[in-house]
Amino acid sequence: MLATPFLEEVSQHRPLSAPAWLRAAVVVTVRNSKLEDFHALGGPVRAADITAITEAAAGPLRSFLEQPGTPVRANILADLDVAHPRAWACLTALSNVMESGTGGEDTYVLPQAPPPELPGAHEILHAEASSVQPVAKGQSVVASGTDPRFDQVLMHLLGQVKEQPGFVVPLSALSRLSRNSGKQLRVLEFLLAHQATVVTTNYLLGPGIVGVRSRPMAKPDSYDLRRSMKQTRGLGPVHTELLKALRRDHF
């Protein structure tokens, strides 16, 4: 389930012979690890280095995952379904639509759970302007994409969502929320609990509805959100209308 958010961005990841689920699993376990710390903000690990590392990791990770009962000493990804039930239900429904192989939209029941609170003051990263890198309108990267803290741009978004029921959040891909799976699900939980809908290049994630672009998926462009929002071919009707409204009102 944790690989589902990253399936839309691995269509061109190598090795192309590996199944998409494995390439997405490599993103979760290798790309979204301490490796990100060495890549963020002009670090020594370049994009080409990440490509080579993740390609090389596919075979060993598959062997590891295929070993039944493989012990994990400290699983930081455990119990996320319990901690973030709305987000987990949404991703489960999204995964079910993806398994159909044809794309489309479907409804699901959003579970009842206590309303999540905004992050506390101790969780906020007070970044200086020089450390905030805007990559597209409404998106930014602060320090490492796996940093568990919340930067000022993300905090502003959460505040908007809390004050405006029905808010639509456009993203090139879900990794723009975070590459930290725990934080990503926590943010998605907050958005769904406040009746917000997330639209990415290929996904629709709302409080009671999900959608996936019919194959082939479009490659997300993290540096040009406008371009991602223009690609409506293969999307379901709700997703398409939301993108048209966003382009009309914001782009």
Residue pairs with C-beta under 8 A, 6 or more apart in sequence:
1 81
1 88
1 91
1 92
1 95
2 28
2 77
2 80
2 181
3 21
3 24
3 25
3 27
3 28
4 24
4 91
4 94
4 95
4 98
5 91
5 173
5 174
5 175
5 181
5 184
6 24
6 27
6 28
6 173
6 174
6 175
7 20
7 21
7 24
7 98
7 217
8 173
8 174
8 200
8 201
8 202
8 203
8 213
8 217
8 220
9 27
9 173
9 175
9 219
9 220
10 20
10 23
10 24
10 27
11 20
11 216
11 217
11 219
12 219
13 23
13 26
13 27
13 51
13 54
13 55
14 51
14 54
14 55
15 55
15 58
18 58
18 62
22 58
22 61
22 62
22 65
23 54
23 58
25 61
25 65
26 54
26 57
26 58
26 61
27 54
28 77
28 181
29 57
29 61
30 53
30 54
30 57
30 61
31 50
31 54
31 179
32 145
32 146
32 175
32 179
32 180
32 181
33 146
34 146
35 45
35 50
35 53
36 144
36 145
36 146
36 179
37 43
37 144
37 146
38 44
38 45
39 45
39 46
39 47
39 49
39 50
40 141
40 143
40 144
40 145
41 131
41 133
41 143
41 144
45 53
64 70
76 182
77 181
77 182
80 88
80 181
80 182
80 185
81 88
83 182
83 185
83 186
83 189
84 185
84 186
84 188
84 189
85 111
85 113
85 189
86 110
86 111
86 113
86 188
86 189
86 192
86 193
86 207
87 185
87 186
87 188
87 189
87 192
88 185
89 108
89 109
89 110
89 111
90 108
90 110
90 188
90 192
90 205
90 206
90 210
91 185
91 188
91 205
92 108
93 106
93 107
93 108
93 210
94 203
94 205
94 210
94 212
96 106
97 103
97 104
97 105
97 106
97 210
97 211
97 212
98 212
101 215
102 214
102 215
103 211
103 212
103 213
103 214
103 215
103 234
103 236
104 211
104 212
104 214
104 236
105 204
105 209
105 210
105 211
105 212
105 236
105 237
105 238
105 239
106 209
106 210
106 211
107 208
107 209
108 208
108 209
108 210
109 208
110 192
110 207
110 208
113 193
115 193
116 186
116 189
116 190
116 193
118 155
118 158
118 159
118 162
118 190
119 150
119 155
119 158
123 148
123 149
123 150
124 149
124 150
124 151
124 152
124 155
125 142
125 143
125 147
125 149
125 150
125 151
125 152
126 152
127 142
127 143
127 151
127 152
131 142
131 143
132 140
132 141
132 142
132 151
132 152
132 153
133 140
133 141
133 142
134 140
135 141
135 176
135 222
135 223
136 172
136 222
136 223
136 224
136 225
136 226
137 225
137 226
137 250
137 251
138 157
138 170
138 225
139 153
139 171
139 172
139 176
139 222
139 225
140 151
140 153
142 151
142 152
142 153
143 151
145 175
145 178
145 179
145 180
146 178
146 179
146 180
147 180
148 180
148 182
148 183
150 158
154 177
154 187
157 169
158 187
158 190
158 191
160 167
161 167
161 169
161 190
161 191
161 194
161 196
162 194
165 194
165 195
166 195
166 196
166 197
167 191
167 194
167 195
167 196
167 197
168 196
168 197
168 198
168 199
168 242
168 245
168 246
169 191
169 196
169 197
169 198
169 199
170 199
170 200
170 225
170 229
170 243
170 246
170 250
171 177
171 198
171 199
171 200
171 225
172 200
172 201
172 220
172 221
172 222
172 224
172 225
172 228
173 200
173 201
173 220
173 222
174 184
174 188
174 198
174 200
174 203
174 205
175 184
175 222
176 222
177 183
177 184
177 187
177 188
178 184
178 187
188 198
188 205
191 197
191 198
192 205
192 206
192 207
195 207
196 206
196 207
197 204
197 205
197 206
197 207
197 209
197 242
198 204
198 205
198 206
199 205
199 229
199 239
199 242
199 243
199 246
200 220
200 228
201 213
201 217
201 218
201 219
201 220
201 221
201 228
201 231
202 212
202 213
202 217
202 218
202 220
203 210
203 211
203 212
203 213
204 210
204 211
204 212
204 235
204 236
204 238
204 239
204 242
206 238
209 238
211 235
211 236
211 238
211 239
213 233
213 234
213 235
213 239
214 234
214 235
215 234
218 228
218 231
218 233
218 234
220 228
221 227
221 228
225 251
226 247
226 251
229 243
229 246
229 247
229 251
230 243
230 247
232 239
232 240
232 243
232 244
235 243
